[in-house]
Amino acid sequence: MELDLAFQCELRKDLFDVITRQSANLKKLHLKVTQFVDYVEDNVREAASVDWSFLGGMTRLTDFKLSRPRPPRHRSYPDNWEAYGNGTRILASLPPNQLEQLTLKGIGLENTGFWKLNELEDDEPELAVKLELLRGFRNLKRLRFRHCPDAVDNDIMQFIGREMTSLEEFVVSHCSRLTDAGIVGTSGDGSDAIRNLKGQWKLR
């Protein structure tokens, strides 16, 4: 089973909850939504928090895409952006060593950050925690981080090139912490692990 949901603006949280309860048998789940909302009294809506833990129960999931498009020009993201979720929360919720395709877009936009390691309550060094999360995706054939500031830096880029030997495509864009040193390190051993490397970078 496959499910591809695209909403240009917002999705009601109660509808999303219904969808997640029926998601266990999905092999493909693609979500595109700017924000999740709850409706309170007098039909007033407010941004709603999302619990991504349901992803861990999707034992057949092989293709996951979460895309947060920019809102129309006359609107902006809500102040409590963090209710949507961050990269740490989403990666930690996904079933390990199962996905073949993973795409995250627009996670950690502006100054909110992709990584929120304090949520894991782990005392290990930050890099060690990040790499431990990424080790759960060694079976990936396609990995895409688009418009996810600080998702990939030099250390993570080299880890991906060295450890994710099943990768056929890696797409990264708008990662300001990634420099040429990280890019060169991905193929230093002469391997052809990443045969289709695409990238756009905005460097500080």
N, CA and C atoms as a LAMMPS dump frame, in Angstrom:
ITEM: TIMESTEP
0
ITEM: NUMBER OF ATOMS
612
ITEM: BOX BOUNDS ff ff ff
-5.0000000000000000e+02 5.0000000000000000e+02
-5.0000000000000000e+02 5.0000000000000000e+02
-5.0000000000000000e+02 5.0000000000000000e+02
ITEM: ATOMS id mol type element x y z
1 1 1 N 0.826 -1.194 0
2 1 2 C 0 0 0
3 1 3 C 0.867 1.254 0
4 2 1 N 0.381 2.284 -0.671
5 2 2 C 1.098 3.55 -0.763
6 2 3 C 0.148 4.703 -0.455
7 3 1 N 0.711 5.757 0.14
8 3 2 C -0.092 6.936 0.453
9 3 3 C 0.737 8.181 0.169
10 4 1 N 0.175 9.065 -0.645
11 4 2 C 0.842 10.306 -1.011
12 4 3 C -0.135 11.45 -0.756
13 5 1 N 0.126 12.239 0.302
14 5 2 C -0.748 13.345 0.687
15 5 3 C -0.027 14.662 0.473
16 6 1 N -0.654 15.575 -0.237
17 6 2 C -0.053 16.873 -0.501
18 6 3 C -1.04 17.973 -0.165
19 7 1 N -0.669 18.832 0.792
20 7 2 C -1.465 19.988 1.178
21 7 3 C -0.561 21.207 1.079
22 8 1 N -0.965 22.208 0.335
23 8 2 C -0.132 23.384 0.156
24 8 3 C 0.021 24.177 1.442
25 9 1 N -0.992 24.145 2.289
26 9 2 C -0.918 24.927 3.523
27 9 3 C -0.996 24.036 4.757
28 10 1 N -2.196 23.793 5.278
29 10 2 C -2.312 23.124 6.57
30 10 3 C -3.154 21.861 6.483
31 11 1 N -2.954 20.993 7.484
32 11 2 C -3.693 19.74 7.596
33 11 3 C -4.24 19.637 9.011
34 12 1 N -5.505 19.311 9.119
35 12 2 C -6.105 19.168 10.443
36 12 3 C -5.48 17.998 11.184
37 13 1 N -5.114 18.232 12.435
38 13 2 C -4.449 17.202 13.237
39 13 3 C -5.353 15.992 13.454
40 14 1 N -6.658 16.176 13.628
41 14 2 C -7.538 15.03 13.849
42 14 3 C -7.595 14.138 12.621
43 15 1 N -7.559 14.731 11.425
44 15 2 C -7.521 13.927 10.201
45 15 3 C -6.197 13.193 10.099
46 16 1 N -5.1 13.868 10.434
47 16 2 C -3.785 13.233 10.389
48 16 3 C -3.718 12.055 11.357
49 17 1 N -4.32 12.181 12.539
50 17 2 C -4.328 11.098 13.514
51 17 3 C -5.066 9.878 12.977
52 18 1 N -6.162 10.094 12.264
53 18 2 C -6.893 8.989 11.649
54 18 3 C -6.01 8.267 10.636
55 19 1 N -5.283 9.044 9.843
56 19 2 C -4.396 8.472 8.826
57 19 3 C -3.296 7.631 9.47
58 20 1 N -2.694 8.149 10.524
59 20 2 C -1.584 7.428 11.148
60 20 3 C -2.041 6.113 11.778
61 21 1 N -3.265 6.055 12.253
62 21 2 C -3.766 4.806 12.846
63 21 3 C -3.967 3.712 11.806
64 22 1 N -4.03 4.102 10.555
65 22 2 C -4.236 3.136 9.478
66 22 3 C -2.972 2.922 8.648
67 23 1 N -1.831 3.329 9.174
68 23 2 C -0.618 3.381 8.357
69 23 3 C 0.305 2.174 8.494
70 24 1 N -0.014 1.224 9.341
71 24 2 C 0.936 0.153 9.667
72 24 3 C 1.384 -0.645 8.446
73 25 1 N 0.506 -0.833 7.458
74 25 2 C 0.834 -1.683 6.314
75 25 3 C 1.386 -0.918 5.111
76 26 1 N 1.608 0.378 5.279
77 26 2 C 2.101 1.164 4.151
78 26 3 C 3.566 0.864 3.841
79 27 1 N 3.878 0.763 2.559
80 27 2 C 5.256 0.643 2.116
81 27 3 C 5.823 2.003 1.714
82 28 1 N 4.923 2.906 1.329
83 28 2 C 5.338 4.238 0.905
84 28 3 C 4.448 5.264 1.579
85 29 1 N 5.065 6.269 2.201
86 29 2 C 4.324 7.357 2.821
87 29 3 C 5 8.671 2.467
88 30 1 N 4.297 9.5 1.7
89 30 2 C 4.779 10.822 1.333
90 30 3 C 3.811 11.858 1.884
91 31 1 N 4.341 12.816 2.637
92 31 2 C 3.531 13.872 3.242
93 31 3 C 4.079 15.234 2.84
94 32 1 N 3.186 16.109 2.397
95 32 2 C 3.568 17.472 2.068
96 32 3 C 2.556 18.405 2.717
97 33 1 N 2.985 19.14 3.728
98 33 2 C 2.073 20.028 4.447
99 33 3 C 2.891 21.102 5.165
100 34 1 N 2.408 22.345 5.122
101 34 2 C 3.111 23.442 5.769
102 34 3 C 3.006 23.383 7.279
103 35 1 N 1.811 23.102 7.793
104 35 2 C 1.656 22.979 9.237
105 35 3 C 0.43 22.135 9.555
106 36 1 N 0.416 21.611 10.782
107 36 2 C -0.714 20.858 11.305
108 36 3 C -1.474 21.777 12.266
109 37 1 N -2.788 21.686 12.232
110 37 2 C -3.578 22.6 13.05
111 37 3 C -4.661 21.851 13.826
112 38 1 N -4.993 22.381 14.98
113 38 2 C -6.154 21.971 15.774
114 38 3 C -7.162 23.108 15.74
115 39 1 N -8.438 22.729 15.784
116 39 2 C -9.489 23.748 15.862
117 39 3 C -10.022 23.782 17.288
118 40 1 N -10.038 24.955 17.863
119 40 2 C -10.509 25.136 19.233
120 40 3 C -11.857 25.853 19.184
121 41 1 N -12.307 26.357 20.292
122 41 2 C -13.635 26.962 20.356
123 41 3 C -13.765 28.157 19.409
124 42 1 N -15 28.383 18.964
125 42 2 C -15.314 29.456 18.016
126 42 3 C -14.574 29.283 16.695
127 43 1 N -14.257 28.031 16.391
128 43 2 C -13.642 27.695 15.106
129 43 3 C -12.287 28.385 14.89
130 44 1 N -11.606 28.698 15.99
131 44 2 C -10.268 29.289 15.91
132 44 3 C -9.246 28.165 15.784
133 45 1 N -8.314 28.298 14.871
134 45 2 C -7.319 27.244 14.678
135 45 3 C -5.979 27.671 15.265
136 46 1 N -5.203 26.69 15.677
137 46 2 C -3.858 26.959 16.2
138 46 3 C -2.951 25.819 15.774
139 47 1 N -1.655 26.108 15.666
140 47 2 C -0.691 25.086 15.259
141 47 3 C -0.666 23.941 16.261
142 48 1 N -0.602 22.72 15.759
143 48 2 C -0.659 21.534 16.613
144 48 3 C 0.674 20.788 16.596
145 49 1 N 1.021 20.207 17.73
146 49 2 C 2.217 19.373 17.81
147 49 3 C 1.959 18.031 17.138
148 50 1 N 3.022 17.45 16.605
149 50 2 C 2.913 16.164 15.924
150 50 3 C 3.773 15.14 16.651
151 51 1 N 3.19 13.994 16.958
152 51 2 C 3.923 12.885 17.554
153 51 3 C 4.291 11.916 16.435
154 52 1 N 5.568 11.906 16.084
155 52 2 C 6.014 11.087 14.955
156 52 3 C 6.321 9.652 15.355
157 53 1 N 6.069 9.264 16.586
158 53 2 C 6.433 7.921 17.042
159 53 3 C 5.693 6.816 16.293
160 54 1 N 4.572 7.133 15.66
161 54 2 C 3.836 6.123 14.898
162 54 3 C 4.685 5.536 13.771
163 55 1 N 5.7 6.283 13.318
164 55 2 C 6.55 5.793 12.237
165 55 3 C 7.276 4.508 12.626
166 56 1 N 7.619 4.381 13.904
167 56 2 C 8.341 3.195 14.358
168 56 3 C 7.553 1.91 14.222
169 57 1 N 6.232 2.002 14.152
170 57 2 C 5.389 0.811 14.001
171 57 3 C 5.105 0.44 12.565
172 58 1 N 5.657 1.183 11.632
173 58 2 C 5.42 0.903 10.211
174 58 3 C 6.47 -0.092 9.713
175 59 1 N 6.228 -1.361 9.96
176 59 2 C 7.219 -2.409 9.716
177 59 3 C 7.428 -2.729 8.239
178 60 1 N 6.597 -2.188 7.356
179 60 2 C 6.746 -2.432 5.919
180 60 3 C 7.234 -1.193 5.168
181 61 1 N 7.418 -0.119 5.858
182 61 2 C 7.767 1.144 5.22
183 61 3 C 9.171 1.086 4.6
184 62 1 N 9.258 1.401 3.309
185 62 2 C 10.555 1.447 2.627
186 62 3 C 10.82 2.805 1.982
187 63 1 N 9.789 3.641 1.853
188 63 2 C 9.942 4.932 1.182
189 63 3 C 9.187 5.988 1.987
190 64 1 N 9.94 6.901 2.627
191 64 2 C 9.322 7.957 3.432
192 64 3 C 9.786 9.313 2.948
193 65 1 N 8.82 10.214 2.759
194 65 2 C 9.129 11.579 2.357
195 65 3 C 8.284 12.539 3.176
196 66 1 N 8.937 13.511 3.785
197 66 2 C 8.249 14.556 4.533
198 66 3 C 8.71 15.898 3.976
199 67 1 N 7.788 16.632 3.405
200 67 2 C 8.117 17.886 2.752
201 67 3 C 7.302 19.012 3.363
202 68 1 N 8 20.038 3.834
203 68 2 C 7.327 21.211 4.395
204 68 3 C 7.563 22.399 3.477
205 69 1 N 6.638 22.642 2.554
206 69 2 C 6.839 23.74 1.603
207 69 3 C 6.74 25.091 2.279
208 70 1 N 7.361 26.065 1.678
209 70 2 C 7.219 27.429 2.182
210 70 3 C 5.789 27.898 1.956
211 71 1 N 5.233 28.646 2.899
212 71 2 C 3.866 29.143 2.737
213 71 3 C 3.801 30.21 1.655
214 72 1 N 2.592 30.548 1.19
215 72 2 C 2.462 31.632 0.211
216 72 3 C 3.089 32.926 0.73
217 73 1 N 3.403 33.825 -0.173
218 73 2 C 4.147 35.03 0.189
219 73 3 C 3.442 35.88 1.237
220 74 1 N 2.144 35.886 1.229
221 74 2 C 1.418 36.751 2.158
222 74 3 C 1.264 36.127 3.539
223 75 1 N 1.834 34.906 3.726
224 75 2 C 1.735 34.239 5.018
225 75 3 C 3.129 33.856 5.499
226 76 1 N 3.239 33.499 6.755
227 76 2 C 4.525 33.09 7.319
228 76 3 C 4.317 31.865 8.192
229 77 1 N 5.414 31.211 8.527
230 77 2 C 5.323 30.084 9.437
231 77 3 C 4.875 30.567 10.81
232 78 1 N 4.14 29.735 11.558
233 78 2 C 3.741 30.142 12.907
234 78 3 C 4.958 30.265 13.82
235 79 1 N 4.825 31.074 14.873
236 79 2 C 5.933 31.282 15.802
237 79 3 C 6.361 29.981 16.476
238 80 1 N 5.384 29.12 16.791
239 80 2 C 5.727 27.854 17.456
240 80 3 C 6.028 26.78 16.414
241 81 1 N 6.997 27.095 15.529
242 81 2 C 7.373 26.181 14.445
243 81 3 C 7.766 24.808 14.974
244 82 1 N 8.376 24.781 16.139
245 82 2 C 8.931 23.535 16.662
246 82 3 C 7.873 22.463 16.886
247 83 1 N 6.599 22.854 16.966
248 83 2 C 5.523 21.87 17.107
249 83 3 C 5.5 20.898 15.934
250 84 1 N 5.98 21.338 14.781
251 84 2 C 5.974 20.496 13.581
252 84 3 C 6.898 19.292 13.743
253 85 1 N 8.018 19.519 14.378
254 85 2 C 8.997 18.439 14.514
255 85 3 C 10.328 18.84 13.913
256 86 1 N 11.397 18.2 14.338
257 86 2 C 12.726 18.49 13.83
258 86 3 C 13.377 17.215 13.317
259 87 1 N 14.557 17.368 12.74
260 87 2 C 15.22 16.213 12.159
261 87 3 C 15.542 15.116 13.152
262 88 1 N 16 15.489 14.346
263 88 2 C 16.319 14.495 15.368
264 88 3 C 15.093 13.661 15.714
265 89 1 N 13.989 14.335 15.95
266 89 2 C 12.762 13.654 16.347
267 89 3 C 12.268 12.701 15.257
268 90 1 N 12.34 13.156 14.015
269 90 2 C 11.836 12.353 12.896
270 90 3 C 12.742 11.153 12.639
271 91 1 N 14.057 11.372 12.58
272 91 2 C 14.98 10.261 12.333
273 91 3 C 14.91 9.218 13.442
274 92 1 N 14.79 9.673 14.69
275 92 2 C 14.719 8.733 15.814
276 92 3 C 13.433 7.916 15.795
277 93 1 N 12.393 8.426 15.155
278 93 2 C 11.11 7.722 15.12
279 93 3 C 11.022 6.701 13.999
280 94 1 N 11.789 6.884 12.938
281 94 2 C 11.712 5.983 11.789
282 94 3 C 12.291 4.613 12.13
283 95 1 N 11.727 3.536 11.554
284 95 2 C 12.247 2.182 11.83
285 95 3 C 13.66 2.029 11.273
286 96 1 N 14.606 1.544 12.068
287 96 2 C 15.994 1.442 11.615
288 96 3 C 16.213 0.303 10.629
289 97 1 N 17.203 0.483 9.754
290 97 2 C 17.655 -0.553 8.816
291 97 3 C 16.523 -1.12 7.975
292 98 1 N 15.624 -0.262 7.553
293 98 2 C 14.447 -0.729 6.809
294 98 3 C 14.198 0.092 5.547
295 99 1 N 14.403 1.402 5.638
296 99 2 C 14.076 2.273 4.511
297 99 3 C 15.062 2.107 3.357
298 100 1 N 14.526 2.247 2.145
299 100 2 C 15.345 2.309 0.949
300 100 3 C 15.426 3.729 0.4
301 101 1 N 14.383 4.537 0.688
302 101 2 C 14.365 5.923 0.239
303 101 3 C 13.902 6.821 1.388
304 102 1 N 14.633 7.911 1.589
305 102 2 C 14.29 8.87 2.635
306 102 3 C 14.505 10.279 2.095
307 103 1 N 13.446 11.09 2.165
308 103 2 C 13.511 12.482 1.726
309 103 3 C 12.938 13.381 2.808
310 104 1 N 13.716 14.36 3.231
311 104 2 C 13.244 15.38 4.157
312 104 3 C 13.48 16.732 3.521
313 105 1 N 12.445 17.56 3.498
314 105 2 C 12.543 18.873 2.87
315 105 3 C 11.901 19.925 3.767
316 106 1 N 12.64 21.009 4.004
317 106 2 C 12.099 22.114 4.779
318 106 3 C 12.049 21.857 6.268
319 107 1 N 12.849 20.922 6.767
320 107 2 C 12.89 20.631 8.203
321 107 3 C 14.038 21.428 8.817
322 108 1 N 13.721 22.282 9.767
323 108 2 C 14.748 23.128 10.367
324 108 3 C 14.981 24.408 9.607
325 109 1 N 13.951 24.904 8.939
326 109 2 C 14.107 26.145 8.198
327 109 3 C 14.439 27.316 9.115
328 110 1 N 15.035 28.333 8.505
329 110 2 C 15.399 29.57 9.183
330 110 3 C 16.351 29.266 10.348
331 111 1 N 16.056 29.694 11.562
332 111 2 C 17.007 29.561 12.665
333 111 3 C 16.629 28.485 13.679
334 112 1 N 15.707 27.608 13.308
335 112 2 C 15.23 26.632 14.284
336 112 3 C 16.133 25.414 14.4
337 113 1 N 16.872 25.094 13.356
338 113 2 C 17.809 23.991 13.434
339 113 3 C 17.2 22.647 13.106
340 114 1 N 17.97 21.818 12.391
341 114 2 C 17.545 20.464 12.042
342 114 3 C 17.712 19.517 13.227
343 115 1 N 18.841 19.641 13.919
344 115 2 C 19.163 18.744 15.028
345 115 3 C 18.722 19.347 16.359
346 116 1 N 18.035 18.549 17.182
347 116 2 C 17.67 18.927 18.552
348 116 3 C 18.041 17.751 19.457
349 117 1 N 19.328 17.581 19.669
350 117 2 C 19.819 16.38 20.341
351 117 3 C 19.409 16.318 21.803
352 118 1 N 19.097 17.448 22.408
353 118 2 C 18.699 17.447 23.813
354 118 3 C 17.42 16.653 24.028
355 119 1 N 16.638 16.452 22.975
356 119 2 C 15.403 15.682 23.103
357 119 3 C 15.683 14.207 23.38
358 120 1 N 16.874 13.743 23.022
359 120 2 C 17.212 12.333 23.215
360 120 3 C 17.772 12.06 24.6
361 121 1 N 18.073 13.097 25.345
362 121 2 C 18.635 12.968 26.691
363 121 3 C 19.855 12.054 26.69
364 122 1 N 20.744 12.3 25.765
365 122 2 C 21.945 11.488 25.614
366 122 3 C 23.165 12.332 25.975
367 123 1 N 24.069 11.764 26.782
368 123 2 C 25.243 12.501 27.229
369 123 3 C 26.446 12.328 26.296
370 124 1 N 26.275 11.561 25.218
371 124 2 C 27.373 11.373 24.272
372 124 3 C 27.647 12.68 23.528
373 125 1 N 28.862 12.821 22.975
374 125 2 C 29.155 14.014 22.16
375 125 3 C 28.161 14.141 21.011
376 126 1 N 27.9 15.372 20.599
377 126 2 C 26.878 15.617 19.58
378 126 3 C 27.119 14.814 18.309
379 127 1 N 28.345 14.808 17.817
380 127 2 C 28.627 14.096 16.572
381 127 3 C 28.323 12.609 16.72
382 128 1 N 28.7 12.017 17.85
383 128 2 C 28.453 10.591 18.066
384 128 3 C 26.961 10.272 18.028
385 129 1 N 26.149 11.141 18.604
386 129 2 C 24.702 10.924 18.615
387 129 3 C 24.139 11.026 17.204
388 130 1 N 24.586 12.013 16.449
389 130 2 C 24.108 12.168 15.073
390 130 3 C 24.462 10.942 14.228
391 131 1 N 25.706 10.491 14.338
392 131 2 C 26.13 9.348 13.528
393 131 3 C 25.405 8.072 13.944
394 132 1 N 25.104 7.934 15.23
395 132 2 C 24.374 6.764 15.689
396 132 3 C 22.967 6.744 15.088
397 133 1 N 22.335 7.898 14.999
398 133 2 C 21.027 7.969 14.347
399 133 3 C 21.136 7.585 12.877
400 134 1 N 22.146 8.097 12.206
401 134 2 C 22.289 7.837 10.777
402 134 3 C 22.655 6.383 10.486
403 135 1 N 23.26 5.69 11.441
404 135 2 C 23.61 4.278 11.22
405 135 3 C 22.368 3.414 11.002
406 136 1 N 21.215 3.895 11.435
407 136 2 C 19.985 3.154 11.224
408 136 3 C 19.455 3.244 9.807
409 137 1 N 20.22 3.91 8.92
410 137 2 C 19.754 4.087 7.546
411 137 3 C 20.81 3.622 6.543
412 138 1 N 21.569 2.621 6.916
413 138 2 C 22.636 2.128 6.05
414 138 3 C 22.119 1.42 4.812
415 139 1 N 20.859 0.992 4.82
416 139 2 C 20.3 0.284 3.671
417 139 3 C 19.712 1.225 2.627
418 140 1 N 19.8 2.526 2.864
419 140 2 C 19.208 3.476 1.932
420 140 3 C 19.851 3.406 0.549
421 141 1 N 18.981 3.506 -0.462
422 141 2 C 19.447 3.652 -1.837
423 141 3 C 19.377 5.104 -2.289
424 142 1 N 18.434 5.839 -1.699
425 142 2 C 18.281 7.254 -2.047
426 142 3 C 18.066 8.063 -0.771
427 143 1 N 18.881 9.084 -0.595
428 143 2 C 18.783 9.967 0.567
429 143 3 C 18.786 11.398 0.074
430 144 1 N 17.771 12.155 0.505
431 144 2 C 17.656 13.544 0.055
432 144 3 C 17.365 14.44 1.254
433 145 1 N 18.248 15.42 1.476
434 145 2 C 18.032 16.478 2.46
435 145 3 C 17.955 17.797 1.687
436 146 1 N 16.759 18.31 1.495
437 146 2 C 16.576 19.554 0.749
438 146 3 C 16.083 20.651 1.694
439 147 1 N 16.712 21.803 1.613
440 147 2 C 16.311 22.946 2.441
441 147 3 C 16.254 22.55 3.92
442 148 1 N 17.275 21.849 4.37
443 148 2 C 17.384 21.442 5.773
444 148 3 C 18.689 21.998 6.335
445 149 1 N 18.709 23.277 6.717
446 149 2 C 19.941 23.888 7.221
447 149 3 C 20.551 23.095 8.376
448 150 1 N 21.832 22.936 8.368
449 150 2 C 22.678 22.256 9.355
450 150 3 C 22.441 20.759 9.452
451 151 1 N 21.669 20.181 8.523
452 151 2 C 21.464 18.722 8.55
453 151 3 C 22.754 17.981 8.227
454 152 1 N 23.538 18.523 7.32
455 152 2 C 24.766 17.858 6.867
456 152 3 C 25.942 18.811 7.001
457 153 1 N 26.965 18.37 7.721
458 153 2 C 28.219 19.109 7.784
459 153 3 C 29.324 18.213 7.225
460 154 1 N 30.576 18.618 7.358
461 154 2 C 31.671 17.844 6.771
462 154 3 C 31.766 16.437 7.348
463 155 1 N 31.632 16.306 8.671
464 155 2 C 31.743 14.991 9.305
465 155 3 C 30.622 14.065 8.849
466 156 1 N 29.417 14.583 8.781
467 156 2 C 28.279 13.763 8.367
468 156 3 C 28.404 13.383 6.894
469 157 1 N 28.865 14.321 6.079
470 157 2 C 29.04 14.041 4.653
471 157 3 C 30.037 12.907 4.443
472 158 1 N 31.137 12.939 5.168
473 158 2 C 32.14 11.884 5.028
474 158 3 C 31.621 10.556 5.564
475 159 1 N 30.847 10.587 6.637
476 159 2 C 30.25 9.366 7.165
477 159 3 C 29.311 8.74 6.138
478 160 1 N 28.486 9.564 5.497
479 160 2 C 27.548 9.055 4.501
480 160 3 C 28.293 8.397 3.344
481 161 1 N 29.333 9.057 2.859
482 161 2 C 30.101 8.486 1.757
483 161 3 C 30.833 7.223 2.122
484 162 1 N 31.247 7.101 3.39
485 162 2 C 32.022 5.946 3.835
486 162 3 C 31.164 4.775 4.268
487 163 1 N 30.063 5.053 4.983
488 163 2 C 29.288 3.998 5.63
489 163 3 C 28.03 3.581 4.869
490 164 1 N 27.428 4.496 4.14
491 164 2 C 26.177 4.156 3.451
492 164 3 C 26.501 3.628 2.061
493 165 1 N 27.001 2.408 2.022
494 165 2 C 27.53 1.832 0.783
495 165 3 C 26.448 1.402 -0.197
496 166 1 N 25.187 1.404 0.221
497 166 2 C 24.108 1.046 -0.698
498 166 3 C 23.565 2.249 -1.455
499 167 1 N 24.018 3.455 -1.09
500 167 2 C 23.489 4.667 -1.706
501 167 3 C 23.759 4.711 -3.205
502 168 1 N 22.711 5 -3.956
503 168 2 C 22.823 5.243 -5.381
504 168 3 C 22.612 6.717 -5.708
505 169 1 N 21.928 7.422 -4.805
506 169 2 C 21.683 8.851 -5.017
507 169 3 C 21.666 9.562 -3.672
508 170 1 N 22.393 10.683 -3.619
509 170 2 C 22.396 11.521 -2.422
510 170 3 C 22.223 12.965 -2.857
511 171 1 N 21.184 13.613 -2.366
512 171 2 C 20.888 14.997 -2.718
513 171 3 C 20.924 15.83 -1.45
514 172 1 N 21.677 16.916 -1.475
515 172 2 C 21.745 17.809 -0.32
516 172 3 C 21.716 19.242 -0.828
517 173 1 N 20.942 20.097 -0.177
518 173 2 C 20.901 21.495 -0.577
519 173 3 C 20.761 22.389 0.646
520 174 1 N 21.288 23.616 0.516
521 174 2 C 21.136 24.657 1.529
522 174 3 C 21.694 24.242 2.893
523 175 1 N 22.831 23.548 2.879
524 175 2 C 23.493 23.18 4.133
525 175 3 C 24.71 24.085 4.312
526 176 1 N 24.586 25.094 5.145
527 176 2 C 25.618 26.12 5.261
528 176 3 C 26.874 25.629 5.971
529 177 1 N 26.801 24.487 6.647
530 177 2 C 27.976 23.975 7.366
531 177 3 C 28.812 23.012 6.523
532 178 1 N 28.384 22.762 5.322
533 178 2 C 29.094 21.846 4.436
534 178 3 C 30.074 22.63 3.572
535 179 1 N 31.339 22.192 3.558
536 179 2 C 32.359 22.868 2.76
537 179 3 C 32.986 21.873 1.79
538 180 1 N 33.915 22.369 0.981
539 180 2 C 34.567 21.497 0.009
540 180 3 C 35.343 20.378 0.687
541 181 1 N 35.817 20.589 1.91
542 181 2 C 36.547 19.534 2.617
543 181 3 C 35.669 18.316 2.857
544 182 1 N 34.414 18.537 3.175
545 182 2 C 33.495 17.428 3.376
546 182 3 C 33.155 16.734 2.083
547 183 1 N 33.026 17.494 1.012
548 183 2 C 32.669 16.913 -0.281
549 183 3 C 33.794 16.05 -0.819
550 184 1 N 35.029 16.541 -0.739
551 184 2 C 36.175 15.775 -1.227
552 184 3 C 36.322 14.476 -0.453
553 185 1 N 36 14.494 0.839
554 185 2 C 36.171 13.31 1.666
555 185 3 C 35.23 12.176 1.34
556 186 1 N 34.177 12.423 0.548
557 186 2 C 33.217 11.353 0.289
558 186 3 C 33.756 10.292 -0.647
559 187 1 N 34.758 10.611 -1.448
560 187 2 C 35.23 9.627 -2.424
561 187 3 C 36.741 9.436 -2.356
562 188 1 N 37.305 9.696 -1.206
563 188 2 C 38.748 9.631 -1.073
564 188 3 C 39.332 8.249 -1.256
565 189 1 N 38.507 7.198 -1.036
566 189 2 C 39.035 5.845 -1.183
567 189 3 C 38.855 5.309 -2.596
568 190 1 N 38.327 6.118 -3.497
569 190 2 C 38.158 5.678 -4.876
570 190 3 C 36.948 4.796 -5.094
571 191 1 N 36.105 4.599 -4.083
572 191 2 C 34.944 3.728 -4.243
573 191 3 C 33.875 4.426 -5.057
574 192 1 N 32.916 3.657 -5.517
575 192 2 C 31.811 4.193 -6.311
576 192 3 C 30.507 3.994 -5.566
577 193 1 N 30.555 4.166 -4.232
578 193 2 C 29.364 3.921 -3.423
579 193 3 C 28.24 4.867 -3.795
580 194 1 N 28.577 6.126 -4.025
581 194 2 C 27.561 7.099 -4.437
582 194 3 C 27.78 7.386 -5.916
583 195 1 N 26.942 6.805 -6.737
584 195 2 C 27.131 6.921 -8.181
585 195 3 C 26.448 8.146 -8.763
586 196 1 N 25.522 8.714 -8.02
587 196 2 C 24.807 9.875 -8.541
588 196 3 C 24.743 10.926 -7.435
589 197 1 N 25.774 11.717 -7.304
590 197 2 C 25.876 12.711 -6.23
591 197 3 C 25.441 14.071 -6.748
592 198 1 N 24.364 14.588 -6.166
593 198 2 C 23.848 15.885 -6.573
594 198 3 C 23.962 16.839 -5.4
595 199 1 N 24.137 18.108 -5.67
596 199 2 C 24.207 19.026 -4.547
597 199 3 C 24.078 20.481 -4.924
598 200 1 N 23.521 21.23 -4.012
599 200 2 C 23.521 22.677 -4.081
600 200 3 C 23.94 23.149 -2.695
601 201 1 N 24.838 24.119 -2.608
602 201 2 C 25.299 24.537 -1.302
603 201 3 C 25.279 26.051 -1.178
604 202 1 N 24.835 26.493 -0.04
605 202 2 C 24.961 27.912 0.304
606 202 3 C 25.962 27.989 1.438
607 203 1 N 27.155 28.426 1.162
608 203 2 C 28.225 28.427 2.141
609 203 3 C 28.359 29.806 2.768
610 204 1 N 28.631 29.82 4.063
611 204 2 C 28.849 31.091 4.751
612 204 3 C 30.177 31.696 4.362
